[in-house]
Amino acid sequence: MHRKFVKMSVSDFMKNFLPGEPPDMPNFERAFSGMPSEGAIEAHFYEPFKDAVNDADMCPGYKVAITQYKPDLNGSSKQKPDAALYPVDEVPTDARPNWNTQRLHFEFKRLSEQHDPLNDKPKSELEPDSQERADVRGQCISYAEMLLVRQQRAFCFTVAILGREARIFRWDRSGAIATERFNYITEPYLCEFLWRFAHLSPEEQGDDPTAIEVEPNSEEARLMREMAKPVEERCGHARKYFAESLDPSWKWWKLLIDVKEDTPGADADHKVLGEYLVGKPRFSARGVAGRATRGYVALDCRTKMFVWLKDAWRVDHDGMEKEGDILHRLNELKIQNVPTLLQHGDVLQHGDILRQRTLSQDHWKAPASRATMQNPLKSHTHYRLVEKEVCRPLSDFDNSKQLVTLVFDCIQAHEQAMKRARLTHRDISGGNLLINEYESVGPRGTPCTVRDGILGDWELSKPIPLEGDTSDQGARQPDRTGTWQFMSVNALNDPRRTIVIQDELESFFHVLLYYGTRYLAHNFLDVTGFLYLFFDADFWDVANARFVCGHTKDRAMHTGQPAPSKFHNNYTSGLVQRALHHVSAW
């Protein structure tokens, strides 16, 4: 999250992000007078703070619970914030953090300056680079990330207690806005924040109103459990994935998609409401700032069919097209081996009035010393997309021949999209090459299982300019987005260059090499080391102040030889070597 923070005065923070007129606040003037002095042992801050908030009823309807000592048993990360705020009837009784129900969390540090994740000094970088302060910043980010993953949220808050001072953070998918540091003992800001927070609606606290919790004993929960039961079917992976998502330690949801009806003769104002039941996401992107993509195997409430639902915060900059509009065009052109669009639309806030969008980017201001600096925070809009195909990951291929065939299917989809829709994909990666497995009829009329490759995730695709058109040739976003491991050498070394077909074909080669090396038999002695050096490694370019392609991949694309290697299947070895020869010749 480097350069994704914005600083704001406490009064402006309250005015912008804690709306409404709550009841008159009681006098909490000496509420925190019992807090330890600056530099005291961190653990000595917990109980006095909890007692101060709870005993004074500073946050009516909510209680602070200490959650520092035991991690959540239902989480794999074992993260445990120092304390969190819970509704009074959902306060944990086992001193473990419940990520499903906490409304905000608190992080305590002993010292106001040395442990401050940000910097208030004029003409200084907002994000101090000392290791100790960077570690605190990383802690705050990781807790916000966990809360946003476990709940259906548009944003969330964190309170950092730094000795006898504090900061309040508001996190969304663009970045974070933080107050200036203030003395919470002598100034009323923290009391006012908690009082106002308690009188906000769930939506104003950050909840997504289009995600409705499915209660465990409801009819919808019963339907979900019934549909997850195994049945006799040839291609049962979608049902299996759905059953795996019904984790009782995660909340289950009904997600809504409210879009205009896309049928001939339909009223332009008529809306179609899609309702989809989901459990734990099958895929969840890391980090706070970004597209925050979550992929669900969902149950369509209307058809009772399993579908793939993609929930993301799309980049909403000029020239960025919605992925659903792109898929609609590809489907209309009958492009093979791409997902089939069922429904898509921006997620609405406050009924039909507004879309759910990030706000952090609207409050960024360039430093006075760099007035022409481009805003590093992207604008994001909450978006949902539903596709017909529930696919398997590429790693589920059976053998080398099938791997090559699946990759070739995706290359064909890419070729058709370039020639007939004039699109480059711009994110060819292992996660976007998928297996569409379905039941069909064999040549003798007997049922059989078919596997085709599908090229998914077209959200970063970009039109190919017509010959002679030199407008808008650069990147449309403040920084390049893509999947580092599979990007071409040229794209990694120059993130502002336009992606061309040679880059895309090189990415297909990297996918083939990665999956072949990881899953097929060969004579590599150090597979883990090679995969890291070729696909993950980077190099700091001092002259341009940015990370560029690692030496191993760069050298391979210039010499035509990735490493002393040979696959046990001679056909695969020959194919990889010929492909590398052609790619490195560009």
BATIPA-240717 format. One line per field, with one value per residue (C-alpha): x, z, y. Coordinates in steps of 0.05 Angstrom, whole numbers, plus 5000, padded with zeros to 4 digits. Layout:
BEGIN
u: c(X ...)
w: c(Z ...)
v: c(Y ...)
end
This chain:
BEGIN
u: c(5000 5058 5033 4961 4951 4918 4921 4861 4845 4802 4745 4743 4746 4685 4648 4662 4657 4611 4548 4484 4468 4473 4441 4479 4542 4549 4609 4666 4719 4759 4739 4811 4846 4864 4905 4979 5034 5072 5120 5084 5081 5034 4991 4977 4937 4885 4841 4840 4819 4765 4738 4738 4696 4649 4638 4622 4576 4616 4592 4519 4499 4571 4627 4702 4733 4807 4827 4903 4919 4884 4876 4810 4808 4769 4821 4884 4922 4919 4916 4892 4882 4893 4819 4756 4687 4627 4551 4533 4500 4559 4618 4666 4667 4731 4777 4786 4773 4710 4724 4652 4621 4671 4653 4722 4788 4840 4915 4956 5029 5071 5100 5066 5124 5168 5109 5067 5053 5049 5084 5054 5119 5115 5157 5166 5142 5074 5097 5161 5211 5239 5230 5193 5142 5134 5119 5063 5035 5037 5000 4944 4939 4936 4879 4839 4850 4824 4761 4746 4756 4712 4654 4616 4643 4653 4700 4721 4754 4815 4834 4909 4925 4997 5017 4973 4957 4916 4899 4835 4838 4784 4802 4772 4795 4830 4873 4866 4849 4880 4868 4925 4952 4916 4917 4857 4866 4857 4818 4747 4759 4762 4701 4664 4685 4660 4595 4581 4600 4550 4494 4511 4471 4506 4513 4545 4593 4615 4568 4546 4469 4464 4494 4441 4463 4433 4412 4432 4360 4329 4297 4354 4406 4367 4366 4442 4455 4407 4440 4509 4492 4528 4487 4503 4530 4588 4615 4603 4659 4613 4570 4634 4662 4596 4594 4666 4644 4591 4641 4603 4657 4641 4577 4534 4503 4451 4484 4441 4454 4406 4414 4374 4341 4379 4325 4293 4232 4244 4228 4293 4279 4258 4306 4321 4342 4391 4396 4454 4470 4543 4587 4662 4695 4734 4784 4800 4853 4904 4912 4868 4878 4861 4806 4796 4767 4728 4704 4645 4611 4541 4471 4423 4359 4316 4344 4375 4437 4509 4543 4608 4600 4656 4653 4705 4721 4733 4780 4735 4780 4767 4772 4762 4705 4664 4684 4611 4605 4668 4642 4575 4611 4654 4592 4554 4613 4612 4684 4700 4730 4711 4661 4587 4558 4494 4488 4531 4525 4553 4532 4485 4486 4426 4376 4381 4416 4491 4540 4585 4652 4716 4727 4801 4824 4778 4816 4887 4928 4996 5052 5070 5139 5109 5048 5046 5049 4995 4945 4971 4903 4856 4781 4744 4670 4639 4618 4589 4592 4558 4583 4551 4614 4641 4711 4767 4837 4889 4928 4875 4900 4911 4974 5022 4979 4918 4959 4982 4912 4881 4932 4921 4846 4860 4908 4852 4804 4857 4867 4793 4785 4842 4818 4743 4735 4801 4819 4884 4873 4932 4930 4949 4965 4957 4897 4861 4870 4815 4786 4713 4691 4623 4584 4574 4558 4614 4617 4579 4524 4552 4560 4630 4668 4697 4750 4761 4807 4773 4807 4775 4782 4777 4772 4841 4832 4841 4819 4872 4878 4862 4920 4942 4907 4960 4912 4911 4971 4995 4970 4901 4916 4967 5007 5008 4963 4975 5004 5079 5098 5070 5082 5130 5201 5187 5123 5160 5218 5174 5106 5083 5091 5031 5019 5024 5012 5085 5076 5013 5043 5104 5056 5024 5093 5107 5042 5061 5131 5106 5054 5099 5156 5112 5069 5104 5164 5231 5304 5303 5343 5316 5244 5227 5290 5278 5205 5224 5282 5245 5174 5177 5245 5253 5310 5313 5327 5362 5361 5285 5269 5226 5227 5239 5244 5290 5354 5334 5272 5306 5365 5321 5282 5346 5384 5327 5345 5310 5355 5389 5325 5288 5217 5211 5160 5200 5141 5133 5207 5209 5146 5172 5240 5209 5161 5218 5259 5203 5187 5259 5268 5219)
w: c(5000 4988 4972 4985 5048 5054 5116 5139 5199 5252 5243 5168 5179 5225 5176 5115 5143 5204 5177 5212 5277 5335 5403 5446 5472 5548 5583 5574 5594 5641 5611 5592 5653 5679 5618 5630 5616 5551 5544 5591 5575 5516 5551 5607 5559 5542 5604 5623 5552 5550 5617 5599 5536 5565 5634 5606 5552 5502 5445 5461 5436 5429 5474 5469 5477 5486 5432 5435 5469 5427 5351 5318 5313 5248 5212 5178 5188 5265 5266 5331 5337 5406 5415 5374 5379 5378 5383 5456 5439 5398 5444 5443 5509 5495 5484 5411 5354 5315 5247 5225 5275 5296 5274 5280 5314 5358 5354 5415 5416 5473 5440 5402 5356 5348 5337 5294 5226 5193 5199 5213 5205 5150 5087 5109 5076 5102 5107 5149 5127 5194 5202 5268 5241 5176 5216 5254 5188 5161 5222 5213 5139 5153 5204 5157 5101 5144 5164 5092 5070 5123 5117 5059 5066 5026 5078 5151 5208 5253 5315 5331 5404 5406 5478 5498 5427 5372 5298 5264 5196 5143 5094 5025 4961 4937 4999 5069 5099 5167 5216 5243 5309 5369 5445 5463 5537 5534 5469 5457 5387 5403 5448 5394 5341 5382 5401 5329 5304 5351 5320 5247 5207 5188 5117 5144 5184 5119 5108 5037 5036 4975 5014 5059 5112 5106 5175 5193 5203 5144 5083 5040 5084 5079 5003 5003 5044 5001 4936 4964 4975 4926 4870 4813 4758 4709 4720 4793 4807 4813 4866 4902 4902 4928 4984 5004 5008 5061 5117 5183 5208 5152 5143 5083 5040 4988 4939 4896 4825 4803 4729 4671 4631 4567 4523 4459 4474 4549 4586 4594 4668 4683 4729 4736 4805 4807 4874 4887 4948 4967 5024 5032 4969 4929 4912 4948 4925 4976 5000 5019 4960 4892 4855 4915 4870 4904 4864 4887 4864 4872 4870 4826 4867 4805 4763 4820 4776 4799 4768 4776 4811 4810 4861 4850 4855 4783 4765 4744 4701 4633 4579 4626 4601 4646 4638 4628 4568 4539 4549 4519 4456 4453 4462 4408 4360 4379 4402 4425 4491 4531 4590 4577 4608 4648 4686 4710 4739 4788 4860 4881 4945 4976 4930 4858 4873 4876 4859 4913 4899 4937 4966 4987 4918 4921 4981 4956 4947 4914 4960 4951 4927 4873 4850 4783 4813 4788 4839 4859 4885 4835 4834 4843 4835 4866 4811 4803 4744 4735 4685 4664 4669 4736 4714 4742 4752 4698 4749 4744 4675 4667 4625 4581 4519 4555 4583 4513 4485 4539 4529 4453 4463 4500 4447 4396 4439 4441 4366 4352 4400 4368 4297 4306 4368 4362 4435 4471 4536 4575 4634 4606 4669 4700 4739 4677 4635 4660 4646 4625 4640 4616 4595 4521 4473 4441 4369 4385 4423 4492 4546 4554 4592 4551 4574 4537 4555 4572 4572 4629 4665 4608 4654 4635 4560 4514 4443 4389 4357 4284 4236 4241 4307 4355 4410 4479 4468 4540 4603 4626 4700 4748 4746 4705 4729 4710 4738 4749 4741 4670 4642 4584 4596 4558 4597 4663 4643 4617 4652 4609 4542 4502 4505 4436 4410 4421 4496 4499 4463 4509 4568 4541 4537 4609 4630 4593 4622 4693 4694 4657 4706 4767 4749 4695 4700 4680 4699 4739 4804 4841 4819 4875 4862 4788 4795 4841 4799 4733 4753 4819 4822 4808 4802 4826 4768 4803 4743 4736 4809 4797 4800 4733 4707 4744 4710 4697 4655 4621 4601 4577 4531 4501 4495 4481 4539 4607 4643 4630 4627 4591 4601 4603 4548 4484 4450 4508 4509 4435 4437 4495 4461 4394 4428 4467 4403 4369 4429 4441 4368 4373)
v: c(5000 5047 5118 5098 5140 5208 5253 5294 5338 5305 5354 5342 5267 5270 5315 5272 5201 5203 5235 5255 5289 5239 5254 5303 5269 5262 5293 5243 5295 5250 5183 5164 5195 5126 5107 5090 5141 5144 5086 5039 4964 4955 4904 4954 4997 4944 4938 5012 5029 4975 4996 5070 5059 5006 5036 5104 5074 5115 5072 5054 4985 4962 4937 4934 4865 4849 4799 4801 4735 4682 4678 4661 4585 4590 4632 4606 4671 4669 4745 4776 4851 4880 4897 4904 4934 4886 4892 4879 4812 4787 4801 4741 4703 4665 4726 4707 4756 4741 4771 4759 4806 4860 4930 4962 4945 4978 4973 4994 5017 5044 5106 5162 5180 5119 5072 5119 5087 5156 5222 5291 5331 5383 5369 5297 5234 5213 5141 5139 5086 5065 4990 4996 5045 5007 4944 4980 5005 4934 4908 4959 4941 4866 4874 4918 4868 4811 4848 4867 4795 4764 4813 4844 4915 4978 5006 4999 5037 5026 5064 5065 5082 5107 5119 5177 5198 5166 5164 5140 5106 5095 5040 5028 4994 5057 5068 5096 5164 5177 5233 5275 5248 5276 5270 5228 5241 5317 5325 5298 5270 5196 5201 5238 5187 5128 5163 5182 5113 5080 5122 5105 5055 4990 5018 5082 5039 5006 4947 4931 4935 4890 4831 4801 4752 4682 4660 4587 4564 4601 4569 4595 4561 4497 4503 4515 4452 4411 4433 4417 4343 4297 4267 4219 4263 4260 4330 4346 4395 4456 4421 4398 4469 4497 4445 4465 4538 4523 4533 4543 4590 4639 4677 4658 4712 4728 4776 4821 4847 4902 4917 4943 4888 4874 4846 4875 4918 4922 4985 5025 5036 4965 4929 4856 4833 4775 4738 4691 4649 4643 4618 4625 4653 4603 4657 4722 4772 4796 4867 4926 4973 4943 4906 4860 4806 4750 4690 4649 4586 4614 4585 4624 4632 4634 4576 4535 4527 4535 4595 4633 4701 4750 4806 4861 4934 4952 5008 5066 5110 5140 5088 5029 4985 4939 4867 4847 4894 4863 4792 4812 4835 4772 4728 4767 4755 4681 4681 4611 4591 4653 4655 4662 4725 4718 4783 4841 4910 4961 4952 5007 5047 5083 5049 5072 5138 5122 5067 5040 5074 5089 5158 5159 5181 5243 5270 5261 5324 5328 5349 5423 5402 5358 5396 5360 5291 5243 5216 5147 5127 5095 5105 5038 5020 4958 4910 4840 4794 4726 4674 4608 4566 4542 4523 4481 4512 4498 4457 4403 4381 4306 4301 4340 4332 4360 4418 4438 4430 4473 4528 4524 4532 4597 4621 4610 4651 4706 4703 4708 4766 4804 4793 4800 4843 4881 4868 4851 4813 4844 4795 4727 4687 4618 4640 4665 4602 4555 4486 4483 4412 4389 4328 4315 4258 4218 4195 4131 4167 4151 4204 4231 4285 4342 4391 4457 4514 4580 4648 4688 4755 4805 4866 4892 4882 4942 4957 4952 5022 5027 5038 5110 5123 5148 5171 5139 5094 5094 5061 5082 5074 5105 5040 4977 4921 4849 4785 4794 4721 4716 4785 4792 4817 4882 4896 4885 4930 4986 4988 5047 5013 4989 4914 4882 4812 4792 4806 4765 4705 4708 4706 4643 4612 4631 4596 4533 4533 4546 4491 4443 4455 4450 4390 4348 4302 4334 4337 4402 4392 4453 4465 4514 4555 4558 4578 4634 4660 4656 4678 4716 4750 4824 4874 4946 4993 5051 5097 5093 5079 5018 4943 4908 4837 4788 4766 4694 4709 4768 4724 4667 4713 4739 4673 4625 4578 4582 4531 4464 4424 4369 4344 4268 4273 4287 4320 4370 4385 4398 4441 4484 4493 4513 4561 4593 4599 4638 4681 4700 4719 4778)
end
